[in-house]
């Protein structure tokens, strides 16, 4: 009978109605979150190439990271340094190179 009297149910916890949620500039949050998540993955799961999978890479790179335990633990540490101290992460996204910080190959075009 108590339910029929029209009482209003309210959710407990951190729930806020959609009208009270503050708006955030999504572009700024996205850039910072990718650096943070990529660095955390490099720190904790780097020898398995999890940070490279997160940034986008071919399966070949992740397999080589897994088989060599991340270049015997050296490659993830260097990757972590580049993820933390590089101004622009765009050059590391969707890279199919095993060593992500290496110089890009010159495109040879036939004449």
C-alpha positions, 0 to 999 in steps of 0.5 A, spaced: 500 500 500 505 504 501 508 504 494 501 506 491 501 513 495 505 516 490 512 517 493 518 519 489 523 514 488 530 517 488 537 513 487 542 513 492 550 514 491 553 519 486 547 519 481 545 526 479 540 528 474 542 530 467 540 537 468 545 538 474 551 534 470 557 540 469 559 540 461 566 539 460 570 540 454 570 533 451 577 535 446 581 537 452 579 531 457 580 526 451 587 528 450 589 528 457 585 521 458 589 518 452 596 520 455 594 518 462 591 511 460 597 510 455 602 511 460 598 507 466 598 501 461 605 502 459 607 502 466 603 496 468 602 492 462 607 494 457 611 488 456 605 485 453 604 491 449 597 493 452 599 501 451 601 500 443 594 496 442 591 502 446 594 507 441 592 503 435 597 498 432 598 492 428 597 485 431 604 483 429 607 489 434 603 486 440 605 479 438 612 481 438 612 485 444 609 479 448 614 474 445 620 478 447 616 480 453 617 487 451 624 487 448 626 484 455 622 490 459 626 495 455 621 498 450 616 499 454 620 503 459 622 508 453 615 508 450 613 510 457 618 516 457 616 518 450 608 518 452 610 522 458 614 527 455 612 528 448 608 534 447 604 531 441 601 523 441 599 524 434 605 521 431 605 515 436 597 513 434 596 508 429 603 506 428 605 499 425 612 500 427 615 496 432 619 501 435 614 507 435 619 513 436 623 511 430 624 516 424 618 515 419 620 511 413 621 516 407 616 514 401 619 512 395 615 514 389 617 512 382 619 517 377 
